[in-house]
Structure formats: structure tokens, C-alpha cells
Amino acid sequence: MDINEAHLIFFSPTHTSKQIGEAIVRGTGCSKVAITDLTLHTVERFEVPRNTLTVIAVPVYGGHVAPLALERMRNVRANGSPAVVVVVYGNRAYEKALADLDTFASGLGFKVIAGGTFIGEHSYSNEKNPVAAGRPDADDLKYAELFGEKIRAKIAAAADMENLYGVDVTRIQRPRQPFFPLFRFLRKVVKLRKSGVPLPRTPETDAELCTHCGYCVKHCPAGAILKGDECNTIAEKCIKCCACVKGCPQKARSYDTPFAALLADCFQRQKEDRIIV
């Protein structure tokens, strides 16, 4: 069976999920590719054709699929068309995120035929406390392309859509996680929460550096920063993706959370990308 059309759907405030999704699609060799970017808005209702391969790539926040990504995907429909579900996480843990994305995609009508968990630079990562800094790197993207090639081979081996079997993403191999760094992290998190130290709810802005260029307003996926009031962030809307921090041309924004230091200390060992086809 041949599928020459692909549809890439992603939510990617800091471009990590986008990069992985694009690499997977490249690996499939599909000649025609449609793209739906959910980062800044919800799409109008549409149905993916049955003979189109869909790659869905989203970030993990706190062990869960970014809620805003799922909300903006609700208008997408499929009628048994094949899909690949991919979650990108910041080197700590994706927990049940892949299984949740699989359930969500299946509920939209997709047949999930492959899944992947990839590493992307953590939202809280900074120069002082790097957490998977620079990922996905060249090796990650190469592996994502190889994943796409494996998906293409699987499709080619199936006689027809009915014989293109789905996968149980819960059987994907988990990345190696040393016990003691994880135990140390959990212990410190409990201690931090019991200490009563107030945690920042939003990134902060250095008013002397801010030029009110509007970059943060334009690129905030949650609409938490308003034009003309760029030095403030609406806490009730902020999803802590740190797109405003990482993209600010003037380096005027920062998110000084103690969790950054904990993550950098306890998860120095780089995890591996995992796939199931």
C-alpha cells in the first residue's frame, strides 16, 4: 500500500515539537504535505482524508500533553486514517502523556499506527540551569527521520488500510532513569512545597531592557501578554511554556523558578528518544 500524502499537526511554542514532526515527515518521503500549526489558534473543523498519514507532535508539560494543544485539536476529524502520535518532553518524564495523546487521537477517528517520545529543551532551561539544552539536536532529528522511514516501510508492507495494524503505545520502551537522581528530585520537590516559598506564576520582564517590540505578544500561545502592556503577563492565562523568554530579542524576559535548578541538578543524564512502530 502506498500513501503519498502527509498531514503534520503540531503545537510548538518553542519549536521543539515542530522540528521533530518535520523530521518524521521528511523520513516518510511523502511528496505532498499539509501543515496545521495549532500553536497560536484553533483550526476550523476539517476531516483528514483516509489515505493521508497524519503526524501529531505536541509538548509535555508536567507529565501531561499540553491542554491547550488538545483543546485546539478538537475540530480535527478522521475516518480511520493512519496517525503517528509523538510527545516531546524536557528530559524529566512524559508519564502518561503518550497514552493520553493516543486516546485523544483515537477519539477523533484516527488509527494510531506508531508512537514516539522525543527529548526537547525544557521550557525552564536557561544558561545557569540547562535542562536538555539544544535538543532536539542533530542526532535526535536523524532518529526522527529514521522513524519516518520505518513508518513508510510499515505502510508499504500492508496490503490495504484494513491490514495496516495499529500499535499499543503503552508498550513503548521507557528511557532509562537512574533511581537516586529521581528520588533526590522528588524529595526536594516535597521540601520546596512544604517550605512555603512563593513560586513565580509567570515570567518577569526587565522594563529597562524591554523595547515593546511586540514579539512576546505575537508569539504567546495563550494570549497572556497584551499589546502595550508587554512588561506584564496575565497569570490566569500563562501556561509557562516560556516562548516569550526564549524568543525575546532583547533578552528582557526571564522565568526564575526554583524548579529549573532542581531539574538541571537531578536530570543531567540525557534520556534517549523512543519509538514504537
N, C-alpha and C positions, 0 to 999 in steps of 0.2 A: 504494500500500500504506500502511496506517495502523498505527502502533504507539503505543498509549496508555499503556503501562506501561514504567517505567524502574527499573533497579536500580543504585544508587550504591554502589560498593565503594571504600573508601579506607583508607589507613594514613597518619595525620597527627598526629605528636606535638606539633607547634607550630601546627597548624590551617591551614597554607597549602594543602596538597593538598585538604583538606576544603572550603575556600572555593572553590577553582577547580572542583572536582567539582560542588558545589551550584549554582554559576552555570551550568555547562554544562547540567545537568539542567533548570534553570529555562528556559533557552533552547529546549529541546526541546518544551516545552509539554505534557509527559506529565502526565496527570491523576492517575495512580497511581504513587507512588514508594516503593520499598523501599530500606532503607539497611542496609549491612553495614559496621560500623566494626571494622577489624582492629587498631586501634592498641594495644589492651590485651590482646587474647586471640585465639586461633584459633577460627574458627567450626566448628560441626558440619557434616558433609558435606551439601551440598544441590545441586540442579541448577536452573539458571536456565531458565525456560520459553523455548521457541523464539521466541515472539512478544514477548519482552521485550528492550528495549535496555539494555545494561549499560555504565556508565561506570566505568572503573577509574582512580583517581588516586593516585599514590604519589610520595614524595620521592626525590631522587637524593642519595646520599652518596658522595663521592669518585669521581664519574663512573659509579656503578652504582646500579641500583634497590636500595633498602634491602633487604638479605637477609631481614630479619625480616618484611617485607611479603609477600615471595614465599612464605616458609615458612607464613605464616598464611593464605595463599590456596589452599593445595594441596587443600583439601577441596571447593573450588568446582568444579562441572562444568557444561558446556553441550553442547548438541547442534546446533551451527551457528547459535546465536542471535547477533545482531549486537552488537559491542562497540566502545567507544571507549577507546583507551589514552592516558593522559596522564601525563607526568612533570613534576615541579616541582623546579627546581634554583636554587641560590643565586647566579646571575649569573656563575659561572665557566664551567662546561661540563657538559653532560649526557653527552657522549661517546657510548657505545653503549647507554645506558640505555633509550631508547625502543624500539630494535630488540630488546633483550633482553626488555622487557615484552611486546612484540608476540609474540615467540616463545613466551613463557611462556603468555600468554592463548590463543594458538592451540593450544597443547598441552593446554589444559583443555577445548577443544572450541568456543571462540568463533570467529566470523568477524569479524575486525577490519576495520571499515568507515571508521575515521577515527582520527587521532592528533594529539596536541598536545604542545608543550613550553612551559611557562609558568614565569615567574620568581616565586620566593618568597623572603622574607628568609632569608639564610643562617643556618644554625644557630649559627655563630660570631659573627654580627653583634652588636655592642654599641654603647653610646653613644660610646665612644672610637674604635672601629673599625667604622663602619657598612658593611654589605655588603648592598645591595638592601634597605635598611631600609624597613619599611612596605609592602612588596609581599607579596602582590598588593594593588595599590591599586584605586581606582575604575575606572581605565581598563582594568586587567587583567581585572577582573570583568565589565566591559561587553563586552570582547572575548571572554571565555569564554561569555557569554550568546549573542553573535553566532555563535560556533562551534556552540552548541547549535541555533540556528536553521538553520544550514547543514546540520547533520546531519538535522534534521527534514525539510528540503526534499529532501535526497537520498533519504531513506526514502520520502517521498511520491511521488517520481518513479519509483520502482521498481514494476514490475507485481506482483512477488511476491518471496519471500525468495531464490529462486534467482537472480533478476535484480538483487538488491541486491549490487553488486560490492564486493570488498574493496579495500584500498589497500596499497601498498608504502611503509611508513613511512620507509624509508631514503631516500626521495626528497623528504622534507620539506626545506624551505629552512632552511639553518642561519643562526643570527643572525650579524650582522657582528661580527668580532673583530679589532681592530687588532693588528698583528703585534708591535710593540715592547712594549706592556704585557704580552703573553703571554710574550714572550722574557724580559723582566725578571723575571716571576714564576717561570718555570722555572729561571732562573739562581739566583735567591735561594733557591728550594727546595733545589736541589742544594747550595748553600753551607751552608744551615741543617743539612741532614742530615749533611754532612761535618764540621761543627763539633763534633759530639758533644754538643751542648746537650740535656739531657734534656727531653723533651716531656711535658706533663701527660697522663696517661691518662684522667683523669676530672675532672669539675668539683670545685671546692673549696667548702667551707662555712665561713662565719664563725660560729663557735659562739656568739658574743655576740649575733648577730642572730637566729639560729635559735630559733624558739619550739616546735619539734617539732609543728607543726600537722598534719603528715602529707600535705601537698599533694604533695610530691615522691614520696612512697611510692605514692600513689594514681595519679599521672599518669606514672610511669616506665614506658614500654612494654616494657622489657626485664626488669623486676623486679630492678633493680640496687641499689635502696635499700630497706632493711628498716625496718619499724616499730620505733621505739625506738632506732634507730641512724641517725637522719636525717643526721647530720653526716658519714657515710661513704658511699662508693659502691663497689660491687663491680666492680673494673676488668675482670674477665673477662666481665662481662655488659653493661657500659656500651657503648652504640652512639654516644655523643657527639651525640645529637640535640638536647641542651640544652633539652629540655622542662622540666626541673627548674629551669634557670637563668631562662628567660624567664617561667615561671609562678609562681615563688616569691613569695608575698605580702609577705614581709619583705625581699626582695632580698638574701637571705643567701647565695645560691649564685652562683658565677661560674666561667667557664672561660677561664682566661688562657693561651691558646695563641698562639705567635708567628705562626701561620698566619692569625689574624684580621687582624693588621696588614698582612701580605703581600696578602691578598685585598682589603682595603679600599684599599690603595695601587694595586694593579695592575688592578683591575676596577671602577673608578669609573664608567665609561661603562655606562649601563643598557642591557641587552640587550632585544630585542623578543620577545614571545610569537610562536610559530609554530604553524600548523595545516596539516593535510592532510586533505581530505575526498574 
